[in-house]
Amino acid sequence: MRDLLHNRDVTLVLVDCSIFGFVLGLSQLVVPLYTLTLSDSPLVLSAVVAVFPLTAVVLSLASGAVSEFLGARTLIVVSFGVMAAGCAVLVVARTWQVVLLGQFLLGLGDVAYWVPAYGFLAQLAPSGRQYTVQGLGSAAQQIGTILGPFVGGIVAGVAGFGPAFLVGVGLALAGVVVGVCMERVRPEGMEAPRLSTYIVGYHRRALGLFVNNRAVLWATFVHAAILLSWPVMRGSFYLAFLESRGLSSAGSGSIVSVHLLVGSLAGLCLGKLTAGRSTPRLLLAVAAFGALTVGATPLLPSVPLLALVGCAGGAVGLYMPALIGFLAETADLPERSMGVAVLNLSWAVVCPGGLFLVGLLVDRLSLSAAFIVTETVVLLGVGLLWIWAAREHE
């Protein structure tokens, strides 16, 4: 692992992953909590949280194409600038509609960063080291996402929501500086076509992956099953559930931070977990574990048990580096960034839809029922995906 850190670009990308994770973690805690002070509607909370991934529906593949065409550094620098602008809007927001605008800008910054950064790591990884490099990237991001909710919760509790978002502005600007220090490498073979032509061709190749590449299709469905558990619930209705149990913003931030710490440790162990083992089975086990811990949440009788199960659920955090490594090594991708872009697109589609449906369940039934229904749906999907995977390897 140390030999990978001797690569200057790998180290700088990992630093930016931590900064990105900090801004992301801070916003995913403070934005929902701030929204709950502005409106008590579960559908408003769903809309505010969902606009973040929704911005990536159109731009996930486009950001991958721009990254391949112009190089990762340019897009990484732009992404942190947009995230700084989003946090600045949230500083002055006084209605949930303005919070929507800030979330939209944060979503743009997220998709502009995430695809080129992790695609760049896939490009820098030596042969046979994809899982290790992606695990490092995930762990670096998780370090930031651990600190982000913790610091954001404390600052919001002591000084208010505005100063918490100001912390995000400062960190995002630091990300710009780190991005500028990366080596500017223009990918080979990108001089001939125009950018618009390349983007169109990139989308066609990505569509071909969905139609013809069974590994990509299976990984996308597994991704969707995992997303419907903690990735959808953690930054929205899990926080609402913690608030209903009387936890403060600092207490909620601490639980989310430990939840993410567990995911970070799991990501660091990914190289060992996949050594000599079936990655598809590991991914399905992660999906099932995420569903079970989500479904158990409303049944727990005490706050300590609630915190314990919520923190344990953070183990699902290894799913993304595992999926990226799986696609990079088995899917025969035409560009390294394409696997990341495809997964980001599925995230952008599944998360808003999942948030909207969970919001309806909360509105029509109850918060507890929404957790249990989510668990049932995900476990059913895992069962079907297990049968699919078993047939593929018969």
C-alpha positions as CSV (number, residue, x, y, z in Angstrom):
1,M,0.0,0.0,0.0
2,R,2.9,2.4,0.7
3,D,4.2,2.1,-2.8
4,L,0.9,3.5,-4.1
5,L,1.3,6.6,-2.0
6,H,4.6,7.4,-3.6
7,N,2.7,8.4,-6.7
8,R,2.2,12.1,-6.3
9,D,-1.1,12.2,-8.2
10,V,-2.5,9.3,-6.2
11,T,-1.7,11.1,-3.0
12,L,-3.2,14.4,-4.2
13,V,-6.4,12.6,-5.3
14,L,-6.7,10.9,-1.9
15,V,-6.3,14.3,-0.2
16,D,-9.1,15.8,-2.3
17,C,-11.2,12.7,-1.6
18,S,-10.9,13.5,2.1
19,I,-11.9,17.1,1.5
20,F,-14.7,16.1,-0.8
21,G,-15.9,13.6,1.9
22,F,-15.8,16.3,4.5
23,V,-18.0,18.8,2.5
24,L,-20.3,15.9,1.5
25,G,-20.7,14.5,5.0
26,L,-21.2,18.0,6.5
27,S,-23.9,18.9,4.0
28,Q,-25.7,15.5,4.2
29,L,-26.1,16.0,8.0
30,V,-26.7,19.8,8.2
31,V,-28.9,20.2,5.2
32,P,-31.6,17.7,6.3
33,L,-31.5,19.0,9.9
34,Y,-31.8,22.6,8.7
35,T,-34.7,21.6,6.4
36,L,-36.5,20.0,9.3
37,T,-36.4,23.4,11.1
38,L,-37.9,25.1,8.0
39,S,-40.7,22.5,7.2
40,D,-42.2,19.5,9.0
41,S,-43.4,17.9,5.7
42,P,-41.7,14.5,4.9
43,L,-42.2,15.2,1.2
44,V,-40.3,18.5,1.5
45,L,-37.5,16.6,3.2
46,S,-37.5,14.0,0.4
47,A,-37.4,16.8,-2.2
48,V,-34.5,18.6,-0.6
49,V,-32.4,15.5,-0.1
50,A,-33.4,14.0,-3.5
51,V,-32.4,17.1,-5.6
52,F,-28.7,16.3,-4.8
53,P,-28.5,13.0,-6.7
54,L,-31.2,14.1,-9.2
55,T,-28.8,16.6,-10.7
56,A,-26.5,13.7,-11.8
57,V,-29.2,11.9,-13.9
58,V,-28.1,13.8,-17.1
59,L,-24.6,14.7,-16.1
60,S,-23.1,11.4,-14.8
61,L,-22.0,10.1,-18.3
62,A,-21.3,13.6,-19.5
63,S,-18.8,14.2,-16.7
64,G,-17.1,10.9,-17.5
65,A,-16.8,12.0,-21.1
66,V,-15.4,15.5,-20.2
67,S,-13.0,13.8,-17.8
68,E,-11.7,11.5,-20.5
69,F,-11.5,14.3,-23.0
70,L,-9.9,17.1,-20.9
71,G,-8.3,15.2,-18.1
72,A,-9.4,14.7,-14.5
73,R,-7.7,17.7,-13.0
74,T,-9.7,20.3,-14.8
75,L,-13.0,18.8,-13.8
76,I,-11.9,18.3,-10.2
77,V,-11.0,21.9,-9.8
78,V,-14.3,23.0,-11.3
79,S,-16.2,20.7,-9.0
80,F,-14.8,22.1,-5.8
81,G,-15.6,25.6,-7.1
82,V,-19.2,24.7,-7.6
83,M,-19.4,23.0,-4.2
84,A,-18.1,26.2,-2.6
85,A,-20.8,28.2,-4.4
86,G,-23.5,25.7,-3.1
87,C,-22.3,26.0,0.5
88,A,-22.3,29.8,0.1
89,V,-26.0,29.7,-1.0
90,L,-26.9,27.6,2.0
91,V,-25.2,30.1,4.3
92,V,-27.8,32.8,3.2
93,A,-30.8,30.4,2.7
94,R,-33.8,31.2,4.8
95,T,-36.4,29.1,3.1
96,W,-36.4,25.5,2.0
97,Q,-36.7,26.6,-1.7
98,V,-33.3,28.4,-1.4
99,V,-31.9,25.3,0.3
100,L,-33.0,23.4,-2.9
101,L,-30.8,25.7,-4.9
102,G,-27.8,25.1,-2.7
103,Q,-28.4,21.3,-2.8
104,F,-28.6,21.5,-6.6
105,L,-25.2,23.2,-6.8
106,L,-23.7,20.7,-4.4
107,G,-25.1,17.9,-6.6
108,L,-23.4,19.5,-9.6
109,G,-20.2,19.7,-7.8
110,D,-20.5,16.1,-6.6
111,V,-21.1,14.6,-10.1
112,A,-18.3,16.8,-11.5
113,Y,-15.9,15.5,-8.9
114,W,-16.8,11.9,-8.2
115,V,-16.6,10.5,-11.7
116,P,-13.2,11.9,-12.7
117,A,-11.6,11.4,-9.3
118,Y,-12.4,7.7,-9.0
119,G,-11.9,7.2,-12.7
120,F,-8.5,8.8,-12.4
121,L,-7.7,6.4,-9.5
122,A,-8.7,3.4,-11.7
123,Q,-6.3,4.8,-14.4
124,L,-3.4,5.2,-11.9
125,A,-3.9,1.7,-10.4
126,P,-1.2,-0.9,-11.3
127,S,-2.3,-4.2,-12.7
128,G,-4.0,-6.3,-10.2
129,R,-4.3,-3.4,-7.6
130,Q,-7.7,-2.0,-8.5
131,Y,-9.5,-3.1,-5.3
132,T,-6.6,-1.8,-3.2
133,V,-6.5,1.6,-4.9
134,Q,-10.3,2.0,-4.8
135,G,-10.3,0.9,-1.2
136,L,-7.8,3.7,-0.5
137,G,-10.0,6.2,-2.3
138,S,-13.1,5.1,-0.4
139,A,-11.3,5.2,2.9
140,A,-9.9,8.7,2.2
141,Q,-13.3,10.0,1.4
142,Q,-14.8,8.3,4.4
143,I,-12.2,10.0,6.7
144,G,-13.7,13.3,5.5
145,T,-17.3,12.1,5.8
146,I,-16.6,11.0,9.4
147,L,-15.3,14.4,10.3
148,G,-17.9,16.3,8.3
149,P,-21.0,15.3,10.3
150,F,-19.1,15.4,13.6
151,V,-17.8,18.9,13.0
152,G,-20.9,20.1,11.3
153,G,-23.2,18.9,14.1
154,I,-21.1,20.6,16.7
155,V,-20.8,23.9,14.8
156,A,-24.6,23.9,14.0
157,G,-25.4,23.2,17.6
158,V,-23.1,25.9,19.0
159,A,-23.1,28.6,16.4
160,G,-26.0,27.8,14.1
161,F,-26.4,26.4,10.6
162,G,-24.9,29.3,8.7
163,P,-21.4,29.0,10.3
164,A,-21.6,25.2,9.6
165,F,-22.1,25.8,5.9
166,L,-19.2,28.4,6.0
167,V,-16.9,25.6,7.1
168,G,-18.0,23.8,3.9
169,V,-17.1,26.9,1.8
170,G,-13.6,27.0,3.2
171,L,-12.9,23.3,2.8
172,A,-14.2,23.3,-0.8
173,L,-11.8,26.2,-1.7
174,A,-9.0,24.1,-0.2
175,G,-10.0,21.3,-2.6
176,V,-9.6,23.7,-5.5
177,V,-6.0,24.4,-4.4
178,V,-5.1,20.7,-4.1
179,G,-6.7,20.0,-7.5
180,V,-4.5,22.7,-9.1
181,C,-1.4,20.9,-7.8
182,M,-2.2,17.7,-9.7
183,E,-0.4,17.0,-12.9
184,R,-2.4,18.1,-15.9
185,V,-2.4,15.1,-18.3
186,R,-4.4,15.2,-21.5
187,P,-5.5,11.7,-22.4
188,E,-4.0,10.2,-25.6
189,G,-6.2,10.1,-28.6
190,M,-8.4,13.0,-27.6
191,E,-7.1,15.6,-30.1
192,A,-9.0,14.6,-33.2
193,P,-12.8,14.8,-32.2
194,R,-14.6,17.8,-30.8
195,L,-15.8,17.5,-27.3
196,S,-19.4,17.4,-28.3
197,T,-18.7,14.5,-30.7
198,Y,-16.8,12.7,-28.0
199,I,-19.6,13.1,-25.5
200,V,-22.2,11.7,-27.9
201,G,-19.9,8.7,-28.7
202,Y,-19.3,8.2,-24.9
203,H,-23.0,8.0,-24.3
204,R,-23.4,5.4,-27.1
205,R,-20.7,3.3,-25.7
206,A,-22.2,3.5,-22.2
207,L,-25.6,2.5,-23.5
208,G,-23.9,-0.5,-25.3
209,L,-22.6,-1.6,-21.9
210,F,-26.1,-1.7,-20.4
211,V,-27.4,-3.7,-23.4
212,N,-24.6,-6.1,-24.1
213,N,-22.4,-6.3,-20.9
214,R,-24.0,-8.6,-18.3
215,A,-21.4,-7.8,-15.7
216,V,-22.3,-4.1,-15.9
217,L,-26.0,-4.8,-15.9
218,W,-25.7,-7.1,-12.8
219,A,-23.5,-4.7,-11.0
220,T,-26.0,-1.9,-11.7
221,F,-28.9,-3.8,-10.1
222,V,-26.8,-4.8,-7.1
223,H,-25.9,-1.1,-6.7
224,A,-29.6,-0.2,-6.8
225,A,-30.4,-2.8,-4.1
226,I,-27.6,-1.4,-1.8
227,L,-28.6,2.2,-2.4
228,L,-32.1,1.6,-1.2
229,S,-30.8,0.8,2.3
230,W,-28.4,3.1,4.2
231,P,-27.4,5.3,1.3
232,V,-31.0,6.5,0.9
233,M,-32.0,6.4,4.6
234,R,-28.9,7.7,6.3
235,G,-29.0,11.3,5.2
236,S,-32.8,11.7,5.4
237,F,-35.3,9.6,7.3
238,Y,-32.7,8.1,9.6
239,L,-31.9,11.6,10.8
240,A,-35.6,12.3,11.2
241,F,-35.9,9.0,13.2
242,L,-33.0,10.1,15.5
243,E,-34.6,13.5,16.0
244,S,-37.9,11.8,16.9
245,R,-36.0,9.9,19.6
246,G,-34.8,13.3,21.0
247,L,-31.2,13.3,19.8
248,S,-29.5,16.7,19.2
249,S,-27.7,17.7,16.0
250,A,-24.3,16.9,17.7
251,G,-25.6,13.5,18.9
252,S,-26.9,12.6,15.4
253,G,-23.7,13.8,13.9
254,S,-21.7,11.6,16.2
255,I,-23.7,8.5,15.3
256,V,-23.4,9.2,11.6
257,S,-19.7,9.8,11.9
258,V,-19.1,6.4,13.6
259,H,-21.4,4.8,11.0
260,L,-19.1,6.2,8.3
261,L,-16.0,5.2,10.3
262,V,-17.1,1.6,10.1
263,G,-17.5,2.0,6.3
264,S,-14.0,3.5,6.1
265,L,-12.4,0.6,8.0
266,A,-14.3,-1.9,5.8
267,G,-13.0,-0.1,2.7
268,L,-9.4,-0.3,3.9
269,C,-9.9,-4.1,4.3
270,L,-11.4,-4.5,0.8
271,G,-8.2,-5.9,-0.7
272,K,-8.0,-8.7,1.9
273,L,-11.8,-9.3,1.8
274,T,-11.7,-9.9,-2.0
275,A,-8.5,-12.0,-2.0
276,G,-9.5,-15.5,-3.2
277,R,-13.2,-14.8,-2.6
278,S,-16.2,-14.2,-4.9
279,T,-16.8,-10.5,-5.2
280,P,-20.4,-11.0,-6.3
281,R,-21.2,-12.9,-3.2
282,L,-19.5,-10.3,-1.0
283,L,-21.6,-7.6,-2.7
284,L,-24.9,-9.5,-2.2
285,A,-24.0,-10.1,1.5
286,V,-23.4,-6.3,1.9
287,A,-26.8,-5.6,0.4
288,A,-28.5,-8.1,2.7
289,F,-26.7,-6.8,5.8
290,G,-27.7,-3.2,4.9
291,A,-31.3,-4.2,4.5
292,L,-31.4,-6.1,7.8
293,T,-29.9,-3.3,9.8
294,V,-32.2,-0.7,8.3
295,G,-35.3,-2.9,9.0
296,A,-34.2,-3.5,12.6
297,T,-33.9,0.3,13.4
298,P,-37.5,1.1,14.3
299,L,-37.7,-2.1,16.4
300,L,-34.9,-1.2,18.8
301,P,-36.1,-0.2,22.3
302,S,-33.3,2.1,23.4
303,V,-31.0,4.8,22.0
304,P,-27.8,2.9,22.7
305,L,-29.0,-0.1,20.6
306,L,-30.2,2.3,17.9
307,A,-26.8,3.8,17.8
308,L,-25.0,0.4,17.8
309,V,-27.0,-1.0,14.9
310,G,-26.8,2.2,13.0
311,C,-23.0,2.3,13.4
312,A,-22.7,-1.4,12.4
313,G,-24.7,-0.6,9.2
314,G,-21.8,1.5,8.1
315,A,-20.2,-1.7,6.9
316,V,-22.1,-1.2,3.7
317,G,-19.7,1.6,2.9
318,L,-17.3,-0.9,1.1
319,Y,-19.9,-1.4,-1.6
320,M,-18.7,1.4,-3.9
321,P,-15.0,0.5,-4.1
322,A,-16.0,-3.1,-4.5
323,L,-18.3,-2.3,-7.4
324,I,-15.7,-0.1,-9.1
325,G,-13.0,-2.7,-8.7
326,F,-15.3,-5.4,-10.0
327,L,-16.2,-3.5,-13.1
328,A,-12.6,-2.4,-13.7
329,E,-11.3,-5.9,-13.6
330,T,-14.2,-7.9,-15.2
331,A,-16.3,-5.7,-17.4
332,D,-13.8,-4.9,-20.3
333,L,-14.7,-1.2,-20.2
334,P,-13.8,1.0,-23.2
335,E,-12.7,3.8,-20.8
336,R,-11.7,3.6,-17.2
337,S,-14.1,6.3,-16.1
338,M,-17.1,4.6,-17.7
339,G,-17.7,2.1,-14.9
340,V,-17.7,5.0,-12.4
341,A,-20.0,7.0,-14.6
342,V,-22.5,4.2,-15.0
343,L,-22.6,3.6,-11.3
344,N,-23.1,7.3,-10.6
345,L,-25.9,7.4,-13.1
346,S,-27.7,4.5,-11.4
347,W,-27.2,6.3,-8.1
348,A,-28.7,9.5,-9.6
349,V,-31.8,7.6,-10.7
350,V,-32.3,5.2,-7.8
351,C,-31.8,7.6,-4.8
352,P,-34.3,10.3,-5.8
353,G,-36.9,7.6,-6.6
354,G,-36.2,5.8,-3.4
355,L,-36.4,9.0,-1.3
356,F,-39.7,9.9,-2.9
357,L,-41.2,6.5,-2.3
358,V,-40.0,6.4,1.3
359,G,-41.4,9.9,1.8
360,L,-44.8,8.6,0.6
361,L,-44.6,5.7,3.0
362,V,-43.8,8.0,5.9
363,D,-46.6,10.4,4.9
364,R,-49.2,7.6,4.3
365,L,-48.2,5.0,6.9
366,S,-45.4,5.9,9.4
367,L,-41.7,6.4,9.8
368,S,-41.3,2.9,11.3
369,A,-43.2,1.2,8.5
370,A,-41.1,2.9,5.9
371,F,-37.9,1.2,7.4
372,I,-39.6,-2.2,7.4
373,V,-41.0,-2.0,3.9
374,T,-37.6,-0.9,2.6
375,E,-35.9,-3.9,4.2
376,T,-38.4,-6.3,2.6
377,V,-38.0,-4.8,-0.9
378,V,-34.2,-4.9,-0.7
379,L,-34.1,-8.5,0.6
380,L,-36.4,-9.7,-2.2
381,G,-34.1,-8.0,-4.7
382,V,-31.0,-9.6,-3.2
383,G,-32.6,-13.0,-3.5
384,L,-33.4,-12.5,-7.2
385,L,-29.8,-11.3,-7.8
386,W,-28.4,-14.3,-6.0
387,I,-30.3,-16.6,-8.4
388,W,-29.0,-14.6,-11.4
389,A,-25.4,-14.8,-10.2
390,A,-25.7,-18.5,-9.5
391,R,-27.0,-19.2,-13.0
392,E,-24.2,-17.1,-14.6
393,H,-21.6,-19.4,-13.0
394,E,-23.3,-22.8,-13.5
